[in-house]
Amino acid sequence: MTTPPQSPGRLPVFNMSLTHVTLPSSQVRVNRLSELVNEVILGTSVIVIVLSTVTDPASPHPAETEFDRSLAWPTWRGETIPEAHQKWKAVFDPGDRTFRGLYYEGPTLEETPTFRVPATVLSDAMWKMVQNESCAVLCTGLTGDPSAAEITTALERGMLQAVLVEALFA
């Protein structure tokens, strides 16, 4: 599923696509998300939200901001569960079972960038994943509107950066 690119003010323009991945069965890891402890069980499937920049991120940009630094995540090959990130949140609406966007929890409400997207309806299987785990994997590292095959190739080649984020139901 791909949502159309958004341009929320001064923030970068992203395409957001939803997919899922089954985390490896060779590892169990506990990640702390806010006040919750999220335990990922062997072979668990989770939602992956891919943020791909609409344009090449290597093109000239203004001075780096706190928000830009918040996107500097560890490389993710899919062999391990990404590190938990306390400030990023994925927002889902239980009323219509949709993905609504992301936000980065800043020190004040004015400094909390929000990426709102048109409501993206999750399949039954994806909705069950997000309900069961209350988390999502958020990743970057691609440009344009990548296909599932391009995402898989990028994952295998270590081109993606990712974190585990809390899923909020609002």
N, C-alpha and C positions, 0 to 999 in steps of 0.2 A: 504494500500500500504506500502510495506517495502523496504527500500533501503539497500544494503549490508553494512556491517560494514566498517568503514573507519579508517585509522590510520594516522592522519595528524601530523607526527612528534612526539613531546613530549606530545601531547594532549591525553586525555583518548580515548579509542576506544568505539564508540557508534554505536548501530543500530538506525536508524531513521525510524519511521513509520508515515504515515499521516492518519488522520481520521477526523471526524468533530463532533461537539457537538452543540446542541441548548442551548444557554445561558438562564438562567431562566427568565420567564416572569414577575416575581415579582419585578424586579429591573431594573432601568435605571441608568447607571453610565457613566460619562465622564472621559476618560483617556487621558492624554497628551502624545503624542508620537512625540518626536522632536519638530518641530514647528507646528505640526498638532494637531488638537483636534479631537479625535476619539470618536464619540458618539455611544454607543451600544444601539440599539433599542430593545424593548421588543420582546423576542422570536427569537432573531437573531442567525443564524447558523454561526459558524466560524470554520476555519481549526484548528486542533490541531496537533502539531508536537511533537511526543513522542520520547525523547532521552532515550533509555534504554542502560545501560552499558553492554558490552559484557561479562564482568566478574563481580563478586561480588565487589561492591564499598567498602565493609568493609575489603577487603584483604589489606595487607600492601602496602602503597604507599610512595613515597618520600615526602619530606616536602611540606606542602600545599602552593600553588602558588596563585597569584592574580586571575588567571583563575578559580581555584578550588573554591575560595570564591565567584566568580560570579555565581556559580551554587547553592548557598544557597538561595533558593527561598521560599516564604511562602507556607504552606500546602494548597492544593486546593481540595475541595470536589465537585466542580461543582455547589454549591449552590449560589456562587457569581462569579462575573467576576474577574479574577486574576488582581493583581496590574500591572500597566504599568511599563516596564523596558526600559530605554532610550538607553542602550548600546547594547542590543541584537537586531539583525535584521534577518528576514527571506527573502531569495532572490528567486524571481520567474522570469521566462523568458516569457514575453508576446508573443514572436515570436512563440514558440511551446507549450505554456501553461504548463510549467513544473516547479517543485520545484527544485532549484539548490543547496540549502544549507543554512548555517547560518554563521553569523560572530558576534564576540564580539568586539565592537569598543574600542580599546585600546588607550592610549595617543599618540602613534605613529603608523605608518603603520607596523613597525616591531613587535610591541606588540599587533597586532590585529589578534587573532587566527581566522582562517576560517575553517569551516567544509564544504568541497565540496562533493557533492554526485552525483552519476550518475543521469542524468535527469529523474525525476519521473513525468510522465504525469498525470495531474489532470483530474478527470472526469469533465463533463460539469457543474454539480452542484457545485463541489468544486471550480472550476475556478470562477464561478459566486460569490461564497462566498468571496473569497479573493479579487476580484475586488470591490465588494460592500463595504466591511469593511476596506480594506487596513491594516489588522492586522491579527495576528495569535496567538494562545495560544501555548506557548512552555512549555513542562513539562518533569520532570524527576521523578525517584523513582522506576523504574522497571529494571530488569536484563534480558538479553537474547533477544528473539524475541517474545514479548507478542502478544497474540491474542486480538481481539476486546473485547471478554468476560473478559480476564484478565485485560485489561485497564479499563473497566467498573467497575469491582470488586475493583480494586485499587482505583479508583475515589471514590466509595461509602465508602470505608474503610479509606479514608484520607491518603493513602500511596503516593499520588502524590504531587509534589511541582511544582508550575507553575507561569508564568508571561505572560502578554500580550505584544506582540512585534510588531513593525512596519513591514509591508510587503513592500519590495522594489521590483520594477520591473526593471530589468536590462537585 
